[in-house]
Amino acid sequence: MLKRYKAIYKEAGFKGLIEKEGWKVGLLLFSFFLVKGLLWLAVFYGLFEVATA
């Protein structure tokens, strides 16, 4: 499944991926990277709080 999405993305870009697979895939990828970024922020914020305490 991910290999197919990756191949479409390489061939047609993000817009092509949305056109071929639909908005659900785009929303899923957006949500994944949003959560991933927020987790990294939480980790670094926690390290900063421990270092200053």
ABEGO torsion letter per residue (X at the ends): XAAAAAAAAAAAEAAAAAAAAEAAAAAAAAAAAAAAAAAAAAAAAAAAAAAAX
